[in-house]
Amino acid sequence: MSRIGRVIGVLAVLAGVLGPAGAARADAAACAVKYKVSPYTGGFTAQITVTNAGDQDIRGWTFRFPLETTATVVEFWNAQLIAPTVVVITQDKGWNANVAPGGSISLGLRAVGTAGADPAWFTVNDITCDRVS
């Protein structure tokens, strides 16, 4: 390979390391989640509060958490439901996409089946959130 080819290859690698993907991860905000289940015959509801615990705005979000395998989410409020089972995936609705530091999002769901144990983890934009009471 010529010297110019090697230089271009090195620059391409550095662009991938220092470019937008690296910047997006460094800019990611921390989060905290409060999750409260209320069971009823045949299913359950859950109130969820997601707080931006970081020092930067969250601009657009995807919220994920595991669900008991016997449960299926049939309604989700204040978020667009993308996947209703196993790992629940939701996204912002546009009007609630931006969350300032210290701000929070109130979410909720109704599911059929057994609630089981509380989810073992929660993520916002693939960043693991702290669990709060």
Backbone as a ProteinNet text record, in pm:
[ID]
protein_1_A
[PRIMARY]
MSRIGRVIGVLAVLAGVLGPAGAARADAAACAVKYKVSPYTGGFTAQITVTNAGDQDIRGWTFRFPLETTATVVEFWNAQLIAPTVVVITQDKGWNANVAPGGSISLGLRAVGTAGADPAWFTVNDITCDRVS
[TERTIARY]
85.2	0	89.4	50.6	129.8	118.4	209.2	207.7	76.5	28.2	-98.6	-214.1	-213.3	-317.8	-317.7	-197.8	-189.1	-240	-205.2	-250.4	-401.9	-459.4	-605.5	-670.5	-611.6	-665.4	-662.3	-551.5	-539.9	-641.3	-657	-754.5	-896.9	-927.5	-1061.9	-1088	-989.2	-1004	-1023.4	-940.1	-953.1	-1088.1	-1138.5	-1269.2	-1377.7	-1370.2	-1468.3	-1458.8	-1336.9	-1317.7	-1357.6	-1323.7	-1346	-1469.9	-1537.1	-1650.2	-1778.1	-1892.3	-2022	-2057.1	-2022.2	-2060	-1995.8	-1867.9	-1799.2	-1856.1	-1886.6	-1942.1	-2079.7	-2161.5	-2296.4	-2289.7	-2198.7	-2187.7	-2137.5	-2042.1	-1987.9	-2093.3	-2185.9	-2287.9	-2409.8	-2414.5	-2532.5	-2556.7	-2683.6	-2720.5	-2748.5	-2726.1	-2758.9	-2909.4	-2965	-3108.5	-3138	-3256.2	-3304.4	-3450.2	-3492.2	-3627.4	-3696.2	-3820.7	-3908.4	-4017	-4041.3	-4135.1	-4226.9	-4357	-4453.1	-4564.3	-4579.6	-4678.8	-4803.8	-4918	-5047.3	-5115.6	-5117	-5178.1	-5331.2	-5395.9	-5540.3	-5564.5	-5683.5	-5713.8	-5689.4	-5595.6	-5565.8	-5457	-5405	-5301.4	-5248.1	-5191.5	-5133.9	-5115.2	-5099.8	-5058.2	-4925.7	-4853.4	-4728.5	-4716.1	-4679.4	-4646.2	-4494.4	-4443.4	-4299.8	-4260.9	-4162.2	-4107.3	-3961.2	-3924.8	-3786.2	-3732.2	-3625.3	-3565.7	-3430.2	-3406.1	-3275.5	-3184.9	-3097.1	-3007.5	-2872.3	-2860.2	-2734.9	-2730.7	-2627.6	-2612.9	-2633.9	-2687.5	-2714.8	-2857.4	-2916.3	-3050	-3050.1	-3160.4	-3185.9	-3271.8	-3227.2	-3298.9	-3339.8	-3460.8	-3508.3	-3465.3	-3558.2	-3523.1	-3593.6	-3525.9	-3580.8	-3563.4	-3673.5	-3675.7	-3700.6	-3615.9	-3627	-3621.7	-3693.2	-3683.8	-3740.3	-3691.1	-3742.3	-3876.2	-3958.8	-4090.5	-4104.1	-4175.6	-4205.2	-4253.9	-4205.3	-4237.9	-4386.1	-4460.6	-4604.1	-4688.3	-4625.8	-4699.2	-4683.4	-4786.8	-4785.3	-4844.5	-4772.6	-4822.8	-4931	-5047.2	-5156.2	-5181.4	-5132.2	-5141.3	-5017.4	-4972.1	-4859	-4889.1	-4881.2	-4911.8	-4788.4	-4793.3	-4687.2	-4561.5	-4574.7	-4465.7	-4525.8	-4452.3	-4492.9	-4441.6	-4531.3	-4493.8	-4441.1	-4317.6	-4253.6	-4258.2	-4226.2	-4227.3	-4295.1	-4401.6	-4479.7	-4444.2	-4347.5	-4315.9	-4166.5	-4129.7	-3992.5	-3907.2	-3863.2	-3798.9	-3890.6	-3953.9	-4044.1	-3960	-3998.2	-3927.1	-4028.9	-3998.3	-4083.1	-3996.3	-4061.2	-3991.3	-4074	-4006.7	-4076.5	-4186.3	-4279.6	-4390.4	-4370.1	-4250.1	-4222.3	-4238.1	-4356.9	-4382.7	-4307.5	-4265.4	-4191.7	-4049.9	-3995.5	-3863.7	-3748.9	-3763.3	-3654.7	-3679.1	-3578.8	-3587.2	-3463.7	-3486.1	-3376.5	-3317.1	-3194.6	-3136.7	-3229.5	-3255.7	-3346.6	-3492.5	-3523.2	-3660.2	-3696.8	-3825.5	-3868.3	-3981.4	-4003.3	-4108.8	-4196.8	-4327.1	-4420.8	-4478.4	-4456	-4502.7	-4591.9	-4661.8	-4741.9	-4778.2	-4819.4	-4858.1	-4968.5	-5039.9	-5135.1	-5096.4	-5086.3	-5044.9	-5137.8	-5147.9	-5217.7	-5112.5	-5147.5	-5052.6	-5002.5	-4895.7	-4839.8	-4728.4	-4732.4	-4627.9	-4493.9	-4494.1	-4368.5	-4282.4	-4153.3	-4058.7	-4046.2	-4008.7	-3983.5	-3870.5	-3871.3	-3764.1	-3625.6	-3532.9	-3396.3	-3316.3	-3357.6	-3284	-3376.2	-3332.9	-3400.3	-3291	-3316.8	-3221.6	-3294.1	-3224.1	-3265.7	-3152.2	-3183.5	-3082.6	-2961.4	-2990.5	-2888.8	-2797.1	-2832.9	-2759.4	-2839.9	-2778.6	-2847.2	-2883.5	-3008.2	-3058.7	-3044.7	-3030.5	-3035.6	-3180.9	-3202.7	-3337	-3356.8	-3470.3	-3499.6	-3634.3	-3650.9	-3777.1	-3878.1
-117.4	0	123.1	223.2	345.7	425.3	517.7	605.1	683.1	732.1	807.1	715.2	593.4	497.2	470.8	456.5	434.5	554.8	675.3	798	808.7	780.5	785.4	681.8	563.2	458.8	500.7	559.8	607.5	717.2	810.2	918.8	864.3	763	703.4	638.7	569.1	506.6	614.5	719.6	827	897.8	915.8	980.4	897.5	766.1	680	684.6	693.8	697.1	831.7	940	1072.3	1141.2	1076.6	1138.9	1133.6	1150.2	1162.2	1047.9	924.2	813.1	828.4	863.2	884.6	1002.9	1108.9	1229.3	1201.6	1123.2	1094.1	1018.5	924.9	848.1	937.7	1024.2	1112.3	1212.3	1251.2	1349.6	1287.7	1156.4	1089.7	1131.2	1152.2	1195.4	1075	1090.5	987.5	992.9	884.1	879.5	799.8	824.5	751.3	715.3	596.9	548.2	505	548.7	501.4	419.7	296.9	202.9	147.5	168.4	121.2	43.2	-83.1	-173.1	-179.7	-185.7	-208.4	-325.1	-443.6	-560.2	-555.3	-619.3	-642	-779	-831.8	-964.8	-968.1	-1051.4	-1067.5	-976.9	-886.8	-798.7	-701.4	-593.2	-493.3	-361.2	-256.6	-126.7	-91.5	-1.4	46.2	195.5	267.5	409.1	418.3	493.4	502.6	650.1	688.3	823.8	811	873	872.8	1014	1027	1157.4	1170.3	1285.3	1316	1355.9	1264.6	1287.6	1341.8	1369.2	1420	1571.6	1624.8	1770.2	1822.1	1736.7	1775.6	1738	1812.8	1779.4	1642.4	1570.1	1450.6	1500.4	1479.2	1526.8	1407.2	1360.8	1238.9	1119.9	1027.8	915.3	786.9	678.1	543.6	481.4	431.2	374.9	225.2	144.6	-2.2	-62.1	-174.8	-253.1	-392.4	-493.5	-629.2	-646.2	-733.9	-762.2	-912.2	-950	-1091.7	-1155.7	-1275.4	-1338.4	-1371.2	-1377.1	-1406.5	-1280.8	-1165	-1037.7	-974.4	-900.6	-824.5	-686.7	-583.4	-446.8	-423.6	-375.6	-347.3	-197	-118.6	27.1	87.4	196.1	270.1	416.7	495.9	636.9	724.1	834.8	934.9	883.9	774	721.5	636.1	625.5	538.8	398.6	300.8	162.4	97.7	51.7	-11.6	-163.8	-216.6	-361.5	-386.5	-469.7	-487.1	-606.2	-689.9	-809.4	-828.3	-915.5	-956	-834.2	-754.6	-626.3	-519.5	-443.8	-337.8	-223.5	-173.7	-62.2	47.8	168.8	284.1	400.1	496.3	616.7	738.8	853	977.8	1001.9	1090.5	1123.3	1256.9	1308.3	1436.1	1550.6	1567.3	1676.9	1658.9	1536.3	1512.2	1460.1	1492.9	1441.8	1504.1	1630.4	1699.3	1700.5	1654.6	1651	1721.3	1833.5	1912	1841.2	1873.7	1817.8	1843	1739	1748.7	1731	1736.1	1717.2	1569.6	1541.7	1402.5	1381.8	1256	1211.7	1117	1137.5	1046.1	953	823.9	721.4	623.7	542.4	439.6	332	217.3	106.9	25.4	-45.4	-147.5	-273.6	-383.4	-509.4	-621.8	-723.4	-846	-948.6	-1039.1	-1139.6	-1105.5	-1171.2	-1157.7	-1053.5	-967.2	-864.9	-927.5	-1027.8	-1089.7	-990.9	-1015.8	-926.1	-795.8	-689.2	-562.4	-581.3	-502.5	-514.6	-502.3	-581.7	-583.7	-461.4	-397.3	-281.4	-194.4	-70.5	25.8	100.8	136.1	218.8	333.1	443.8	554.1	574.7	562.9	575.7	486.1	364.5	260.8	290.3	388.4	416.7	357.6	275.5	213.9	319.8	315	411.6	355.2	445.7	408.1	384.7	298.4	269.9	351.3	423	500.4	456	476.7	436.7	547.4
0	0	0	-74.1	-82.3	47.2	64.8	182.7	191	78.5	75.7	118.3	71.5	109.3	258.7	318.3	462.7	539.8	495.5	562.5	555.4	439.9	425.4	517.1	525.4	613.5	759.6	803.8	941.8	968.9	875.5	893	901.2	822.3	825.8	961.4	1015.4	1147.6	1253.9	1250.9	1348.6	1337.6	1217.8	1200.2	1265.7	1255.5	1320.5	1471.3	1525	1669.9	1728.4	1661.1	1716	1659.8	1566.3	1499.2	1579.2	1511.8	1577.7	1671.4	1637.8	1726	1863	1868.4	1995.8	2070.4	1997.8	2060.1	2118.4	2048.5	2097.8	2230	2242.3	2366.3	2479.5	2451.6	2554.3	2602.2	2514.7	2548.1	2616.5	2626.1	2680.7	2825.4	2858.5	2993.4	3082.1	3210.5	3308.3	3335.2	3389.5	3415.9	3542	3597	3713.8	3688.5	3733.1	3707.3	3836.1	3849.4	3956.5	3887.9	3936.9	3874.3	3981.8	3967.6	4067.5	3999	4039.7	3981.3	4068	4000.9	4066.5	3996	4058.8	3994	4002.5	3907.4	3909.6	3847.6	3858.9	3806.8	3656.2	3615.2	3473.4	3419	3502.7	3450.7	3554.4	3508	3598.7	3524.7	3602.1	3549.4	3615.3	3554.3	3613.7	3586.8	3691.7	3679.5	3674.8	3578.5	3557.2	3548.3	3625.5	3615.4	3577.9	3466.7	3419.6	3436.6	3514.3	3542.9	3475	3414.9	3358	3474.1	3516.2	3629.4	3583.6	3455.4	3402.3	3399.5	3335.7	3327	3184.9	3097.8	2960	2923.3	2830.3	2781.7	2716.6	2732.3	2653.1	2537.1	2416.5	2298.4	2214.6	2239.1	2175.6	2258.5	2284.3	2369.6	2327.5	2358.6	2347.9	2485.3	2540.7	2676	2663.7	2732	2725.2	2865.4	2880.8	3003.4	2978.1	3053.1	3035.3	3106.5	3051.8	3107.7	3128.1	3231	3256.1	3125.4	3094.3	2965.6	2949.8	3061	3052	3034.3	3030.1	3020.7	2882.8	2843	2718.5	2744.4	2707.5	2722.6	2616.9	2661.3	2568.3	2553.6	2646.8	2639.6	2702.2	2644.1	2700.9	2681.1	2786.2	2769.5	2782	2707.7	2697.5	2627.5	2553.4	2471.4	2360.8	2252.4	2142.6	2171.7	2177.2	2205.1	2077.1	2081.5	1965.7	1978.9	2097	2121.9	2256.6	2260.6	2382.5	2471.5	2432.7	2511.1	2526.8	2619.4	2652.6	2689.2	2592.5	2621.3	2562.2	2650.9	2607.1	2552.7	2435.8	2373.3	2344.6	2391.2	2364.7	2316.5	2251.2	2207	2243.2	2245	2273.9	2170.4	2204.6	2114.6	2043.3	2044.3	1979.9	2078	2130.9	2225.6	2356.7	2389.6	2514	2487	2369.8	2330.2	2407.8	2446.9	2516.4	2666.5	2740.1	2886.2	2941.7	3006.7	3063.6	3185.1	3224.2	3346.2	3465	3542	3656.2	3619	3489.6	3443.2	3438.1	3424.2	3420.2	3320.4	3287.3	3197.8	3279.2	3276.5	3342.4	3237.3	3256.9	3164.8	3239.3	3167	3230.5	3131.4	3185.9	3098.7	3162.7	3075.9	3118.7	3044.4	3118.6	3058.3	3102.8	3019.6	3055.9	3091.1	3182.2	3227.6	3366.8	3406.2	3540	3542.5	3642.5	3655.3	3690.7	3777	3818.8	3895	3894.1	3961.6	3883.2	3953.2	3884.7	3782.8	3676.7	3577	3640.2	3590.5	3643.1	3599.5	3491.5	3439.8	3355.9	3336	3249.4	3173.9	3048.4	2974.3	2904	2889.6	2804.4	2705.5	2577.3	2471.4	2497.5	2541.9	2567.5	2685.3	2768.3	2891.2	3006.8	3090.2	3202.8	3306.7	3351.6	3450.7	3591.8	3687.5	3827.7	3865.3	3963.7	4014.3	4141.2	4152.9	4272.6	4329.6	4459.5	4525.3	4519.6
[MASK]
+++++++++++++++++++++++++++++++++++++++++++++++++++++++++++++++++++++++++++++++++++++++++++++++++++++++++++++++++++++++++++++++++++++

